[in-house]
Amino acid sequence: MDNESNKHWLYRKKNLPTLWGIQIAILVLAVLPEFFVHHHPHFEQQGIGMDATWGFFAWYGFLTCTAMVVGAKLLGIFLKRKDTYYDD
């Protein structure tokens, strides 16, 4: 038996193109309604219409997730402990 057949199906190299295709299809399906939905900006009276732009929730979610990952990495720098913490 080769090592590839022992792996979980998500980790097999032959399944990667299929998984990428599924992921791209889900992303396209998530953005597709943007073409058919009329957006009503919530803060239009204050002069802010950014939430009515095309794909707002997609790029806002992506930027927010990116900011959280970067923030967690920065916090990790300051909250890190030595490997020998429990041995002391």
N, C-alpha and C positions, 0 to 999 in steps of 0.2 A: 504494500500500500504506500502510495506517495503521500507526502505531507499535505498537499493541496486538498485531498479528499477528506482529511481529518478536520479541516477548518470548518467553522460555522459558515453557512451559505453567504452571509453578508461580507465575509472576508476573502472569499475566493476571487481570484483575479478575473476569471471568465465572467463573473456577474457584475463587474464594475461598469461596463458600458450600459447595461440595463438599469442599474441603480442611478447612474447619471441621467439617463433618459427620463426615468420616473421623476427625479428631482426637478429637472427642467420643465417637464410637463406640469407638475404641481405649481411651480412658480409662474408659469404662463397662465394657468387657470386662475391663480390668485390675482393677477393683474388684469386679466381679460375683462372683468366687469367695469373697469375704469372707462371703457369706451361707451358704455351704455347707461351709466349712472350720472345724473346731474348732481353736482356737489353744491351744498349750501354752506358757505363759510360761517363759522360760529362767531368770529370776531370781525366781521365786515364793517360794523359801525365804528370800530376803533381804527380802521384803516389797515387791518391785517387780513389779507386774503390768502395767506400761504396754505391754509388747510383746504383750499379749493383747487390747488394745483393738481396736475395729472400725476398719479402714483404717489400722492403725499404719504399715505399710510405705509406704503412699501419702503420709501426711502427714509421716512422718519423712524420707522421700526428698525431698519438696518443701522442707521446712525446711532440710535439709542442703545442697541445691542452692542455695537462697537465701542461706544463710550463706557458701557458697563464692564466689558472685558478689559479695556485699557485701565479703568479705575481699579478693577480687582488686581491687575498685575502691579500697579503702583502701590496699592495697599499691601500686597505680598512682600514688596521690598522692605517696608517698614515693620511689618508684623512677623517677619521670618525669625525662626529660632534655629539654633545650632542643631546639627544632627545628634549630638550627644546630650540633648536636653534631659532625657529621662535617665541617663546614666549618672548624672551629677548628684 
